[in-house]
């Protein structure tokens, strides 16, 4: 069952990297947590960096799907992104944005695959927000989407430091002022 071993590695790595950081998790811990042997790891990935890339690509797809579903469940208005983010931050496992965290850990490697994947993720989220703003008829949607992203990322980091969802409410209020 090679596919199952790959899935277990991805799931374990995603969980551990988010909880403890990419640099904080060694291969031995990852293998132990996943129950997968070293040979299987190298059958599916060239090494830890390759696994990190696969985890970030997978997280990007899952997280953006989650955001779309949560925003749609709230009516699909642009401001619903802040409500969705607040919902996600209520989870006891909340550790901020995995992509911001990954960029911070690899700050000395701005040309790295990790940095590129994180920037790509942020661009895709901004494109989604821009689409919400366009669909709602807001002029200047590209600039507004950039401003929303600053508020969203700022709220995530502040929520993490304050251990509160209150920053999402404040960011939503600021975003609302941008729209009207």
N, CA, C and O atoms as a DFTB+ gen file, in Angstrom:
720 C
 N C O
     1  1       0.814      -1.194       0.000
     2  2       0.000       0.000       0.000
     3  2       0.865       1.269       0.000
     4  3       0.825       2.026       0.970
     5  1       1.627       1.514      -1.036
     6  2       2.487       2.681      -1.054
     7  2       1.713       3.989      -0.922
     8  3       2.182       4.916      -0.262
     9  1       0.547       4.077      -1.532
    10  2      -0.226       5.312      -1.456
    11  2      -0.630       5.606      -0.023
    12  3      -0.583       6.759       0.406
    13  1      -1.021       4.599       0.713
    14  2      -1.416       4.792       2.112
    15  2      -0.228       5.293       2.937
    16  3      -0.397       6.169       3.785
    17  1       0.949       4.762       2.705
    18  2       2.140       5.210       3.432
    19  2       2.408       6.677       3.109
    20  3       2.752       7.453       4.001
    21  1       2.257       7.058       1.864
    22  2       2.453       8.445       1.459
    23  2       1.443       9.351       2.171
    24  3       1.799      10.412       2.683
    25  1       0.202       8.923       2.193
    26  2      -0.837       9.707       2.872
    27  2      -0.542       9.848       4.367
    28  3      -0.716      10.923       4.942
    29  1      -0.097       8.764       4.985
    30  2       0.232       8.822       6.419
    31  2       1.393       9.778       6.671
    32  3       1.379      10.528       7.646
    33  1       2.382       9.755       5.810
    34  2       3.508      10.680       5.941
    35  2       3.033      12.127       5.798
    36  3       3.420      12.991       6.586
    37  1       2.205      12.386       4.804
    38  2       1.706      13.748       4.589
    39  2       0.858      14.221       5.769
    40  3       0.998      15.356       6.225
    41  1      -0.012      13.356       6.255
    42  2      -0.866      13.726       7.387
    43  2      -0.040      13.991       8.639
    44  3      -0.255      14.985       9.332
    45  1       0.897      13.109       8.923
    46  2       1.745      13.272      10.109
    47  2       2.608      14.521       9.989
    48  3       2.736      15.280      10.949
    49  1       3.198      14.738       8.824
    50  2       4.049      15.908       8.620
    51  2       3.234      17.188       8.721
    52  3       3.684      18.159       9.328
    53  1       2.064      17.202       8.145
    54  2       1.206      18.387       8.209
    55  2       0.889      18.725       9.662
    56  3       1.012      19.876      10.081
    57  1       0.488      17.731      10.412
    58  2       0.153      17.931      11.826
    59  2       1.365      18.413      12.627
    60  3       1.283      19.405      13.352
    61  1       2.474      17.712      12.493
    62  2       3.660      18.051      13.285
    63  2       4.281      19.380      12.870
    64  3       4.677      20.167      13.730
    65  1       4.374      19.642      11.568
    66  2       4.964      20.904      11.116
    67  2       4.127      22.080      11.605
    68  3       4.673      23.112      11.995
    69  1       2.802      21.927      11.585
    70  2       1.928      23.019      12.034
    71  2       2.039      23.229      13.541
    72  3       2.069      24.366      14.012
    73  1       2.100      22.143      14.290
    74  2       2.162      22.235      15.756
    75  2       3.536      22.659      16.271
    76  3       3.629      23.454      17.206
    77  1       4.602      22.133      15.666
    78  2       5.942      22.295      16.225
    79  2       6.911      23.042      15.322
    80  3       8.019      23.377      15.741
    81  1       6.506      23.301      14.102
    82  2       7.378      23.980      13.157
    83  2       8.140      23.003      12.295
    84  3       8.430      21.879      12.705
    85  1       8.454      23.441      11.108
    86  2       9.184      22.597      10.155
    87  2      10.558      22.239      10.706
    88  3      10.975      21.081      10.670
    89  1      11.248      23.243      11.211
    90  2      12.608      23.011      11.715
    91  2      12.610      22.213      13.018
    92  3      13.618      21.598      13.365
    93  1      11.499      22.220      13.732
    94  2      11.429      21.542      15.019
    95  2      11.136      20.055      14.938
    96  3      11.175      19.355      15.950
    97  1      10.843      19.572      13.745
    98  2      10.472      18.162      13.577
    99  2      11.540      17.447      12.752
   100  3      11.757      17.762      11.582
   101  1      12.192      16.490      13.378
   102  2      13.185      15.686      12.674
   103  2      12.551      14.489      12.004
   104  3      11.399      14.149      12.271
   105  1      13.301      13.859      11.142
   106  2      12.776      12.705      10.418
   107  2      12.408      11.548      11.340
   108  3      11.412      10.862      11.106
   109  1      13.199      11.326      12.383
   110  2      12.888      10.221      13.292
   111  2      11.518      10.416      13.945
   112  3      10.726       9.479      14.042
   113  1      11.259      11.622      14.382
   114  2       9.953      11.928      15.009
   115  2       8.829      11.744      13.997
   116  3       7.779      11.190      14.321
   117  1       9.051      12.206      12.784
   118  2       8.048      12.086      11.738
   119  2       7.764      10.617      11.411
   120  3       6.609      10.221      11.261
   121  1       8.821       9.819      11.303
   122  2       8.640       8.397      11.000
   123  2       7.907       7.699      12.136
   124  3       7.027       6.873      11.894
   125  1       8.261       8.022      13.355
   126  2       7.606       7.425      14.511
   127  2       6.127       7.805      14.557
   128  3       5.266       6.956      14.790
   129  1       5.847       9.066      14.337
   130  2       4.463       9.568      14.411
   131  2       3.592       8.993      13.293
   132  3       2.406       8.734      13.495
   133  1       4.183       8.797      12.121
   134  2       3.414       8.305      10.972
   135  2       3.318       6.789      10.940
   136  3       2.416       6.231      10.314
   137  1       4.257       6.117      11.623
   138  2       4.282       4.667      11.566
   139  2       4.810       4.144      10.235
   140  3       4.565       2.994       9.872
   141  1       5.521       4.979       9.524
   142  2       6.057       4.619       8.209
   143  2       7.565       4.454       8.335
   144  3       8.216       5.186       9.081
   145  1       8.106       3.517       7.623
   146  2       9.535       3.267       7.667
   147  2      10.326       4.232       6.789
   148  3       9.790       4.869       5.882
   149  1      11.597       4.314       7.086
   150  2      12.500       5.215       6.355
   151  2      12.497       4.909       4.851
   152  3      12.497       5.825       4.028
   153  1      12.493       3.626       4.499
   154  2      12.506       3.257       3.080
   155  2      11.267       3.796       2.368
   156  3      11.358       4.262       1.232
   157  1      10.122       3.736       3.023
   158  2       8.888       4.274       2.427
   159  2       8.970       5.781       2.249
   160  3       8.522       6.327       1.241
   161  1       9.550       6.448       3.248
   162  2       9.710       7.897       3.132
   163  2      10.474       8.230       1.855
   164  3      10.042       9.067       1.063
   165  1      11.610       7.567       1.663
   166  2      12.448       7.871       0.508
   167  2      11.897       7.295      -0.799
   168  3      12.338       7.677      -1.883
   169  1      10.949       6.390      -0.698
   170  2      10.278       5.897      -1.896
   171  2       9.332       6.977      -2.434
   172  3       9.112       7.082      -3.641
   173  1       8.781       7.772      -1.522
   174  2       7.795       8.776      -1.921
   175  2       8.348      10.191      -2.020
   176  3       7.807      11.019      -2.753
   177  1       9.414      10.474      -1.294
   178  2       9.962      11.836      -1.247
   179  2      11.481      11.777      -1.312
   180  3      12.098      10.836      -0.813
   181  1      12.073      12.785      -1.928
   182  2      13.536      12.847      -2.035
   183  2      14.188      13.165      -0.699
   184  3      15.375      12.900      -0.509
   185  1      13.433      13.723       0.213
   186  2      13.952      14.089       1.528
   187  2      12.953      15.000       2.222
   188  3      11.820      15.159       1.770
   189  1      13.379      15.588       3.308
   190  2      12.476      16.420       4.108
   191  2      11.964      17.627       3.322
   192  3      10.782      17.957       3.411
   193  1      12.825      18.284       2.561
   194  2      12.380      19.461       1.804
   195  2      11.301      19.103       0.793
   196  3      10.355      19.865       0.594
   197  1      11.438      17.958       0.163
   198  2      10.426      17.496      -0.783
   199  2       9.112      17.217      -0.050
   200  3       8.036      17.546      -0.550
   201  1       9.204      16.620       1.115
   202  2       8.015      16.364       1.934
   203  2       7.374      17.679       2.373
   204  3       6.151      17.807       2.320
   205  1       8.160      18.647       2.800
   206  2       7.636      19.960       3.204
   207  2       6.878      20.587       2.044
   208  3       5.790      21.128       2.238
   209  1       7.432      20.522       0.855
   210  2       6.761      21.078      -0.330
   211  2       5.427      20.395      -0.582
   212  3       4.427      21.060      -0.850
   213  1       5.408      19.081      -0.497
   214  2       4.166      18.328      -0.713
   215  2       3.125      18.676       0.350
   216  3       1.938      18.796       0.046
   217  1       3.569      18.835       1.583
   218  2       2.657      19.203       2.671
   219  2       2.055      20.580       2.405
   220  3       0.846      20.762       2.550
   221  1       2.874      21.541       2.022
   222  2       2.372      22.892       1.773
   223  2       1.413      22.926       0.583
   224  3       0.408      23.637       0.613
   225  1       1.721      22.162      -0.461
   226  2       0.819      22.112      -1.615
   227  2      -0.533      21.514      -1.218
   228  3      -1.586      22.016      -1.612
   229  1      -0.489      20.461      -0.451
   230  2      -1.710      19.797       0.013
   231  2      -2.496      20.718       0.954
   232  3      -3.716      20.826       0.837
   233  1      -1.806      21.375       1.876
   234  2      -2.463      22.279       2.820
   235  2      -3.105      23.443       2.074
   236  3      -4.213      23.862       2.410
   237  1      -2.422      23.962       1.072
   238  2      -2.972      25.058       0.283
   239  2      -4.323      24.662      -0.309
   240  3      -5.306      25.390      -0.168
   241  1      -4.365      23.518      -0.963
   242  2      -5.610      23.064      -1.586
   243  2      -6.704      22.866      -0.551
   244  3      -7.824      23.340      -0.742
   245  1      -6.403      22.176       0.540
   246  2      -7.402      21.893       1.578
   247  2      -7.877      23.175       2.258
   248  3      -9.071      23.357       2.494
   249  1      -6.928      24.062       2.570
   250  2      -7.296      25.274       3.301
   251  2      -8.158      26.198       2.441
   252  3      -9.148      26.748       2.923
   253  1      -7.786      26.370       1.170
   254  2      -8.585      27.237       0.308
   255  2      -9.970      26.659       0.071
   256  3     -10.939      27.412      -0.024
   257  1     -10.086      25.343      -0.028
   258  2     -11.412      24.707      -0.145
   259  2     -12.221      24.961       1.121
   260  3     -13.406      25.286       1.049
   261  1     -11.584      24.814       2.276
   262  2     -12.252      25.082       3.554
   263  2     -12.743      26.531       3.589
   264  3     -13.883      26.785       3.978
   265  1     -11.901      27.478       3.190
   266  2     -12.294      28.891       3.209
   267  2     -13.487      29.125       2.289
   268  3     -14.441      29.795       2.684
   269  1     -13.455      28.593       1.085
   270  2     -14.586      28.749       0.157
   271  2     -15.876      28.218       0.779
   272  3     -16.918      28.871       0.719
   273  1     -15.799      27.039       1.372
   274  2     -16.995      26.437       1.971
   275  2     -17.518      27.272       3.130
   276  3     -18.726      27.476       3.252
   277  1     -16.622      27.756       3.980
   278  2     -17.045      28.542       5.151
   279  2     -17.614      29.895       4.731
   280  3     -18.587      30.365       5.322
   281  1     -17.019      30.528       3.717
   282  2     -17.527      31.813       3.229
   283  2     -18.890      31.608       2.569
   284  3     -19.811      32.392       2.799
   285  1     -19.025      30.566       1.752
   286  2     -20.314      30.281       1.109
   287  2     -21.389      29.990       2.139
   288  3     -22.532      30.416       1.975
   289  1     -21.042      29.272       3.199
   290  2     -22.011      28.963       4.260
   291  2     -22.503      30.232       4.950
   292  3     -23.572      30.239       5.561
   293  1     -21.718      31.307       4.851
   294  2     -22.085      32.590       5.468
   295  2     -22.656      33.570       4.444
   296  3     -22.750      34.765       4.722
   297  1     -23.033      33.086       3.282
   298  2     -23.665      33.924       2.283
   299  2     -22.769      34.391       1.149
   300  3     -23.268      34.958       0.176
   301  1     -21.467      34.174       1.242
   302  2     -20.564      34.491       0.150
   303  2     -20.128      35.942       0.040
   304  3     -19.466      36.304      -0.932
   305  1     -20.478      36.780       1.002
   306  2     -20.055      38.184       0.958
   307  2     -18.578      38.294       1.327
   308  3     -18.066      37.474       2.089
   309  1     -17.895      39.299       0.794
   310  2     -16.455      39.437       1.068
   311  2     -16.098      39.489       2.558
   312  3     -15.087      38.914       2.963
   313  1     -16.892      40.154       3.365
   314  2     -16.574      40.270       4.791
   315  2     -16.645      38.931       5.520
   316  3     -16.112      38.794       6.621
   317  1     -17.296      37.951       4.916
   318  2     -17.417      36.627       5.538
   319  2     -16.063      35.943       5.697
   320  3     -15.937      35.002       6.480
   321  1     -15.040      36.409       4.960
   322  2     -13.722      35.788       5.133
   323  2     -13.231      35.977       6.564
   324  3     -12.563      35.098       7.108
   325  1     -13.551      37.108       7.176
   326  2     -13.098      37.366       8.548
   327  2     -13.844      36.480       9.545
   328  3     -13.272      36.028      10.537
   329  1     -15.125      36.240       9.269
   330  2     -15.902      35.346      10.134
   331  2     -15.393      33.916      10.023
   332  3     -15.318      33.198      11.020
   333  1     -15.044      33.507       8.809
   334  2     -14.499      32.156       8.599
   335  2     -13.163      32.007       9.318
   336  3     -12.911      30.995       9.971
   337  1     -12.311      33.020       9.193
   338  2     -11.013      32.953       9.871
   339  2     -11.184      32.907      11.386
   340  3     -10.451      32.195      12.073
   341  1     -12.141      33.658      11.904
   342  2     -12.398      33.622      13.347
   343  2     -12.853      32.235      13.774
   344  3     -12.457      31.740      14.830
   345  1     -13.686      31.611      12.950
   346  2     -14.128      30.249      13.251
   347  2     -12.933      29.302      13.325
   348  3     -12.829      28.494      14.247
   349  1     -12.039      29.407      12.353
   350  2     -10.856      28.549      12.337
   351  2      -9.960      28.780      13.545
   352  3      -9.344      27.846      14.057
   353  1      -9.890      30.025      13.995
   354  2      -9.028      30.360      15.129
   355  2      -9.608      29.882      16.458
   356  3      -8.898      29.832      17.462
   357  1     -10.882      29.534      16.471
   358  2     -11.492      29.017      17.710
   359  2     -11.045      27.592      18.007
   360  3     -11.173      27.119      19.136
   361  1     -10.523      26.914      16.996
   362  2     -10.045      25.545      17.163
   363  2      -8.851      25.548      18.119
   364  3      -7.955      26.383      18.006
   365  1      -8.852      24.619      19.044
   366  2      -7.771      24.571      20.038
   367  2      -6.413      24.280      19.406
   368  3      -5.379      24.526      20.028
   369  1      -6.403      23.761      18.179
   370  2      -5.153      23.459      17.490
   371  2      -4.629      24.662      16.693
   372  3      -3.606      24.549      16.017
   373  1      -5.311      25.804      16.761
   374  2      -4.923      26.987      15.986
   375  2      -3.517      27.435      16.353
   376  3      -3.216      27.682      17.521
   377  1      -2.657      27.538      15.341
   378  2      -1.277      27.996      15.519
   379  2      -0.928      29.066      14.493
   380  3       0.231      29.216      14.107
   381  1      -1.945      29.809      14.054
   382  2      -1.711      30.841      13.056
   383  2      -1.788      30.281      11.655
   384  3      -2.398      29.239      11.418
   385  1      -1.168      30.979      10.740
   386  2      -1.156      30.582       9.332
   387  2       0.082      29.722       9.065
   388  3       1.210      30.154       9.299
   389  1      -0.138      28.525       8.582
   390  2       0.971      27.620       8.300
   391  2       1.942      28.220       7.286
   392  3       3.137      27.924       7.322
   393  1       1.440      29.053       6.391
   394  2       2.299      29.628       5.355
   395  2       3.130      30.789       5.895
   396  3       4.301      30.934       5.543
   397  1       2.536      31.602       6.735
   398  2       3.308      32.660       7.396
   399  2       4.369      32.016       8.282
   400  3       5.520      32.452       8.304
   401  1       3.973      30.978       9.009
   402  2       4.911      30.287       9.888
   403  2       6.071      29.691       9.093
   404  3       7.226      29.791       9.505
   405  1       5.762      29.078       7.963
   406  2       6.813      28.466       7.137
   407  2       7.760      29.526       6.594
   408  3       8.974      29.326       6.583
   409  1       7.214      30.653       6.142
   410  2       8.080      31.727       5.638
   411  2       8.971      32.264       6.757
   412  3      10.144      32.563       6.535
   413  1       8.412      32.382       7.950
   414  2       9.200      32.882       9.076
   415  2      10.337      31.920       9.415
   416  3      11.456      32.347       9.696
   417  1      10.046      30.633       9.386
   418  2      11.085      29.649       9.688
   419  2      12.191      29.629       8.645
   420  3      13.349      29.356       8.960
   421  1      11.834      29.913       7.428
   422  2      12.803      29.867       6.328
   423  2      13.125      31.275       5.814
   424  3      13.408      31.460       4.630
   425  1      13.080      32.253       6.702
   426  2      13.285      33.658       6.322
   427  2      14.635      33.897       5.661
   428  3      14.768      34.803       4.838
   429  1      15.622      33.110       6.005
   430  2      16.957      33.298       5.429
   431  2      17.083      32.642       4.056
   432  3      18.151      32.654       3.444
   433  1      15.978      32.070       3.587
   434  2      15.976      31.389       2.288
   435  2      14.856      31.959       1.409
   436  3      13.945      31.219       1.037
   437  1      14.900      33.256       1.066
   438  2      13.791      33.864       0.324
   439  2      13.557      33.273      -1.061
   440  3      12.469      33.440      -1.612
   441  1      14.518      32.604      -1.628
   442  2      14.342      31.978      -2.932
   443  2      13.953      30.521      -2.855
   444  3      13.883      29.844      -3.881
   445  1      13.701      30.026      -1.660
   446  2      13.429      28.599      -1.470
   447  2      12.051      28.202      -1.999
   448  3      11.180      29.045      -2.217
   449  1      11.885      26.921      -2.194
   450  2      10.592      26.379      -2.605
   451  2       9.534      26.677      -1.559
   452  3       8.395      26.988      -1.904
   453  1       9.893      26.587      -0.284
   454  2       8.941      26.875       0.790
   455  2       8.438      28.311       0.654
   456  3       7.232      28.550       0.720
   457  1       9.332      29.250       0.469
   458  2       8.936      30.653       0.318
   459  2       8.050      30.830      -0.914
   460  3       7.023      31.506      -0.851
   461  1       8.443      30.228      -2.025
   462  2       7.663      30.329      -3.261
   463  2       6.257      29.775      -3.071
   464  3       5.287      30.392      -3.512
   465  1       6.132      28.615      -2.418
   466  2       4.812      28.018      -2.192
   467  2       3.954      28.879      -1.271
   468  3       2.745      28.994      -1.473
   469  1       4.573      29.478      -0.267
   470  2       3.824      30.354       0.647
   471  2       3.340      31.600      -0.080
   472  3       2.198      32.020       0.103
   473  1       4.191      32.187      -0.895
   474  2       3.794      33.372      -1.667
   475  2       2.678      33.009      -2.645
   476  3       1.723      33.768      -2.810
   477  1       2.798      31.854      -3.290
   478  2       1.751      31.374      -4.206
   479  2       0.420      31.215      -3.480
   480  3      -0.628      31.614      -3.988
   481  1       0.473      30.629      -2.289
   482  2      -0.742      30.443      -1.500
   483  2      -1.401      31.796      -1.227
   484  3      -2.606      31.957      -1.420
   485  1      -0.604      32.761      -0.781
   486  2      -1.146      34.085      -0.476
   487  2      -1.737      34.737      -1.721
   488  3      -2.759      35.416      -1.636
   489  1      -1.106      34.538      -2.875
   490  2      -1.636      35.089      -4.122
   491  2      -2.982      34.447      -4.467
   492  3      -3.910      35.142      -4.880
   493  1      -3.092      33.133      -4.302
   494  2      -4.349      32.437      -4.602
   495  2      -5.469      32.889      -3.666
   496  3      -6.613      33.043      -4.092
   497  1      -5.143      33.096      -2.412
   498  2      -6.154      33.584      -1.466
   499  2      -6.573      34.999      -1.860
   500  3      -7.761      35.321      -1.842
   501  1      -5.610      35.842      -2.216
   502  2      -5.922      37.209      -2.649
   503  2      -6.796      37.183      -3.908
   504  3      -7.721      37.985      -4.034
   505  1      -6.512      36.272      -4.834
   506  2      -7.335      36.137      -6.041
   507  2      -8.768      35.746      -5.675
   508  3      -9.726      36.254      -6.256
   509  1      -8.900      34.847      -4.717
   510  2     -10.234      34.438      -4.266
   511  2     -10.972      35.629      -3.654
   512  3     -12.140      35.864      -3.963
   513  1     -10.297      36.369      -2.798
   514  2     -10.913      37.541      -2.163
   515  2     -11.274      38.581      -3.232
   516  3     -12.345      39.186      -3.177
   517  1     -10.379      38.783      -4.197
   518  2     -10.676      39.713      -5.288
   519  2     -11.945      39.287      -6.014
   520  3     -12.781      40.129      -6.344
   521  1     -12.098      37.993      -6.264
   522  2     -13.305      37.479      -6.911
   523  2     -14.555      37.751      -6.095
   524  3     -15.594      38.114      -6.645
   525  1     -14.457      37.575      -4.780
   526  2     -15.602      37.883      -3.913
   527  2     -15.979      39.363      -4.024
   528  3     -17.155      39.717      -4.112
   529  1     -14.957      40.212      -4.017
   530  2     -15.196      41.656      -4.100
   531  2     -15.786      42.042      -5.459
   532  3     -16.694      42.870      -5.534
   533  1     -15.270      41.444      -6.520
   534  2     -15.816      41.717      -7.863
   535  2     -17.259      41.250      -7.958
   536  3     -18.115      41.970      -8.471
   537  1     -17.533      40.042      -7.464
   538  2     -18.894      39.501      -7.514
   539  2     -19.874      40.372      -6.734
   540  3     -21.053      40.455      -7.078
   541  1     -19.380      41.017      -5.687
   542  2     -20.231      41.894      -4.876
   543  2     -20.324      43.297      -5.469
   544  3     -21.012      44.157      -4.920
   545  1     -19.628      43.537      -6.600
   546  2     -19.729      44.812      -7.293
   547  2     -18.873      45.934      -6.743
   548  3     -19.171      47.106      -6.975
   549  1     -17.828      45.604      -6.025
   550  2     -16.960      46.636      -5.451
   551  2     -15.922      47.088      -6.477
   552  3     -15.181      46.280      -7.037
   553  1     -15.888      48.401      -6.706
   554  2     -14.882      48.969      -7.609
   555  2     -13.513      48.867      -6.944
   556  3     -13.403      48.908      -5.719
   557  1     -12.498      48.737      -7.743
   558  2     -11.137      48.660      -7.210
   559  2     -10.863      47.363      -6.480
   560  3     -10.103      47.340      -5.511
   561  1     -11.478      46.281      -6.939
   562  2     -11.348      44.982      -6.259
   563  2      -9.903      44.530      -6.077
   564  3      -9.583      44.005      -5.011
   565  1      -9.008      44.702      -7.058
   566  2      -7.623      44.247      -6.832
   567  2      -6.952      44.954      -5.650
   568  3      -6.295      44.309      -4.833
   569  1      -7.117      46.274      -5.560
   570  2      -6.516      47.016      -4.445
   571  2      -7.197      46.645      -3.125
   572  3      -6.533      46.481      -2.101
   573  1      -8.511      46.516      -3.157
   574  2      -9.231      46.115      -1.941
   575  2      -8.799      44.728      -1.468
   576  3      -8.671      44.492      -0.266
   577  1      -8.575      43.821      -2.403
   578  2      -8.144      42.462      -2.040
   579  2      -6.792      42.503      -1.340
   580  3      -6.571      41.780      -0.369
   581  1      -5.890      43.346      -1.830
   582  2      -4.586      43.496      -1.165
   583  2      -4.764      44.026       0.256
   584  3      -4.090      43.571       1.180
   585  1      -5.662      44.979       0.426
   586  2      -5.915      45.536       1.752
   587  2      -6.562      44.499       2.666
   588  3      -6.225      44.410       3.846
   589  1      -7.495      43.712       2.117
   590  2      -8.101      42.631       2.893
   591  2      -7.032      41.638       3.348
   592  3      -7.054      41.174       4.489
   593  1      -6.098      41.314       2.453
   594  2      -5.044      40.354       2.808
   595  2      -4.191      40.879       3.953
   596  3      -3.828      40.120       4.852
   597  1      -3.869      42.163       3.934
   598  2      -3.107      42.743       5.043
   599  2      -3.892      42.627       6.350
   600  3      -3.336      42.291       7.396
   601  1      -5.185      42.907       6.271
   602  2      -6.022      42.791       7.472
   603  2      -6.153      41.331       7.920
   604  3      -6.098      41.038       9.115
   605  1      -6.323      40.437       6.976
   606  2      -6.474      39.015       7.305
   607  2      -5.208      38.471       7.960
   608  3      -5.267      37.850       9.021
   609  1      -4.060      38.708       7.320
   610  2      -2.804      38.197       7.868
   611  2      -2.477      38.860       9.208
   612  3      -1.999      38.203      10.132
   613  1      -2.737      40.151       9.303
   614  2      -2.509      40.843      10.575
   615  2      -3.390      40.294      11.678
   616  3      -2.948      40.140      12.816
   617  1      -4.641      39.999      11.341
   618  2      -5.563      39.446      12.331
   619  2      -5.124      38.052      12.770
   620  3      -5.241      37.701      13.944
   621  1      -4.621      37.262      11.831
   622  2      -4.155      35.910      12.171
   623  2      -3.003      35.984      13.168
   624  3      -3.005      35.291      14.186
   625  1      -2.029      36.822      12.867
   626  2      -0.858      36.933      13.745
   627  2      -1.262      37.504      15.105
   628  3      -0.789      37.037      16.141
   629  1      -2.131      38.508      15.102
   630  2      -2.571      39.111      16.363
   631  2      -3.412      38.133      17.173
   632  3      -3.276      38.066      18.395
   633  1      -4.278      37.374      16.509
   634  2      -5.093      36.366      17.205
   635  2      -4.206      35.325      17.858
   636  3      -4.491      34.850      18.957
   637  1      -3.130      34.974      17.175
   638  2      -2.201      33.992      17.727
   639  2      -1.514      34.558      18.966
   640  3      -1.353      33.857      19.965
   641  1      -1.112      35.816      18.903
   642  2      -0.397      36.391      20.051
   643  2      -1.331      36.691      21.217
   644  3      -0.926      36.595      22.375
   645  1      -2.577      37.055      20.923
   646  2      -3.534      37.395      21.977
   647  2      -4.345      36.188      22.461
   648  3      -5.047      36.274      23.469
   649  1      -4.249      35.078      21.750
   650  2      -5.074      33.895      22.064
   651  2      -6.549      34.280      22.106
   652  3      -7.265      33.977      23.060
   653  1      -6.976      34.949      21.055
   654  2      -8.332      35.480      20.996
   655  2      -8.783      35.562      19.545
   656  3      -7.959      35.671      18.637
   657  1     -10.091      35.509      19.331
   658  2     -10.632      35.714      17.988
   659  2     -11.040      37.179      17.784
   660  3     -11.470      37.556      16.694
   661  1     -10.909      37.978      18.800
   662  2     -11.263      39.393      18.729
   663  2     -10.565      40.128      17.578
   664  3     -11.203      40.983      16.963
   665  1      -9.303      39.851      17.250
   666  2      -8.673      40.555      16.130
   667  2      -9.424      40.389      14.800
   668  3      -9.354      41.273      13.947
   669  1     -10.128      39.289      14.614
   670  2     -10.880      39.103      13.375
   671  2     -12.088      40.033      13.330
   672  3     -12.448      40.529      12.262
   673  1     -12.708      40.272      14.464
   674  2     -13.826      41.217      14.531
   675  2     -13.329      42.617      14.203
   676  3     -13.958      43.337      13.427
   677  1     -12.200      43.003      14.794
   678  2     -11.639      44.333      14.529
   679  2     -11.209      44.470      13.065
   680  3     -11.447      45.506      12.445
   681  1     -10.587      43.444      12.520
   682  2     -10.183      43.489      11.110
   683  2     -11.403      43.572      10.204
   684  3     -11.379      44.275       9.194
   685  1     -12.461      42.866      10.553
   686  2     -13.707      42.906       9.765
   687  2     -14.279      44.316       9.768
   688  3     -14.738      44.800       8.733
   689  1     -14.257      44.978      10.914
   690  2     -14.757      46.355      11.004
   691  2     -13.931      47.287      10.113
   692  3     -14.489      48.153       9.439
   693  1     -12.618      47.117      10.107
   694  2     -11.759      47.940       9.253
   695  2     -12.043      47.669       7.775
   696  3     -12.100      48.594       6.964
   697  1     -12.217      46.402       7.441
   698  2     -12.517      46.029       6.055
   699  2     -13.859      46.603       5.629
   700  3     -14.015      47.056       4.496
   701  1     -14.809      46.584       6.523
   702  2     -16.135      47.140       6.210
   703  2     -16.027      48.627       5.871
   704  3     -16.709      49.107       4.965
   705  1     -15.185      49.348       6.582
   706  2     -14.987      50.776       6.304
   707  2     -14.354      50.980       4.912
   708  3     -14.618      51.979       4.244
   709  1     -13.533      50.038       4.498
   710  2     -12.937      50.143       3.159
   711  2     -13.977      49.997       2.049
   712  3     -13.812      50.537       0.955
   713  1     -15.041      49.266       2.341
   714  2     -16.046      48.974       1.326
   715  2     -17.078      50.085       1.162
   716  3     -17.725      50.191       0.120
   717  1     -17.228      50.902       2.181
   718  2     -18.327      51.899       2.128
   719  2     -17.842      53.302       2.340
   720  3     -18.640      54.239       2.324
